[in-house]
């Protein structure tokens, strides 16, 4: 039986506090689960970022090779043009 010195609000607050204390371990487990999920997501993101960076580096290397080859092709074209002009002059 409730103590007559406590008001109904105090009794209700005590019941609510008791329920919150009982629910606390479940809440802590769910928070722990959230942190584990966040940690896994960060690790996956880090791995994906490394793959993207590696792919970008590969793309950059290929682009440099293409530009270098293009430069050489234009150089060869110019050299052939100069030779053709010399032949025509002769």
C-alpha positions as CSV (number, residue, x, y, z in Angstrom):
1,X,0.0,0.0,0.0
2,X,1.3,3.5,-0.9
3,X,2.6,5.7,1.8
4,X,0.1,8.5,2.4
5,X,3.0,11.0,2.7
6,X,3.7,10.8,-1.0
7,X,1.5,12.5,-3.6
8,X,0.1,10.7,-6.6
9,X,2.6,12.6,-8.8
10,X,5.5,11.4,-6.7
11,X,4.3,7.8,-6.9
12,X,3.9,8.0,-10.6
13,X,7.3,9.5,-11.0
14,X,8.8,6.7,-8.9
15,X,7.1,4.1,-11.1
16,X,8.4,5.8,-14.2
17,X,11.9,6.0,-12.8
18,X,11.7,2.3,-11.9
19,X,10.6,1.5,-15.5
20,X,13.4,3.7,-17.0
21,X,16.0,1.9,-14.8
22,X,14.7,-1.5,-16.0
23,X,14.8,-0.3,-19.6
24,X,18.3,1.1,-19.3
25,X,20.3,-2.1,-20.2
26,X,18.2,-2.5,-23.3
27,X,18.8,1.1,-24.3
28,X,22.6,0.8,-23.7
29,X,22.7,-2.4,-25.8
30,X,20.9,-0.6,-28.6
31,X,23.3,2.4,-28.4
32,X,26.2,-0.1,-28.4
33,X,24.7,-1.7,-31.5
34,X,24.4,1.7,-33.2
35,X,28.1,2.5,-32.5
36,X,29.1,-0.9,-34.0
37,X,27.1,-0.2,-37.1
38,X,28.6,3.3,-37.4
39,X,32.1,1.8,-37.0
40,X,31.5,-0.8,-39.7
41,X,30.2,1.9,-42.0
42,X,33.2,4.1,-41.4
43,X,35.5,1.1,-42.1
44,X,33.6,0.3,-45.4
45,X,33.8,4.0,-46.3
46,X,37.5,4.1,-45.7
47,X,38.0,1.0,-47.8
48,X,35.9,2.4,-50.6
49,X,37.7,5.7,-50.5
50,X,41.0,3.9,-50.9
51,X,39.7,2.0,-53.9
52,X,38.4,5.3,-55.5
53,X,41.8,7.0,-54.8
54,X,43.6,4.1,-56.4
55,X,41.3,4.1,-59.4
56,X,41.8,7.9,-59.8
57,X,45.6,7.4,-59.7
58,X,45.4,4.7,-62.4
59,X,43.2,7.0,-64.5
60,X,45.7,9.8,-64.1
61,X,48.6,7.6,-65.1
62,X,46.7,6.4,-68.2
63,X,45.8,10.0,-69.1
64,X,49.4,11.1,-68.8
65,X,50.4,8.2,-71.1
66,X,47.8,9.2,-73.6
67,X,48.8,12.8,-73.6
68,X,52.5,11.8,-73.9
69,X,51.6,9.6,-76.9
70,X,49.5,12.3,-78.4
71,X,52.4,14.7,-78.1
72,X,54.7,12.2,-79.8
73,X,52.2,11.6,-82.6
74,X,51.9,15.4,-83.3
75,X,55.7,15.6,-83.2
76,X,56.0,12.8,-85.7
77,X,53.4,14.5,-87.9
78,X,55.3,17.8,-87.8
79,X,58.6,16.0,-88.5
80,X,57.0,14.3,-91.5
81,X,55.6,17.5,-92.7
82,X,59.0,19.2,-92.5
83,X,60.6,16.3,-94.4
84,X,57.9,16.5,-97.1
85,X,58.5,20.2,-97.5
86,X,62.2,19.6,-98.0
87,X,61.5,16.9,-100.6
88,X,59.2,19.3,-102.5
89,X,61.8,22.0,-102.4
90,X,64.5,19.6,-103.8
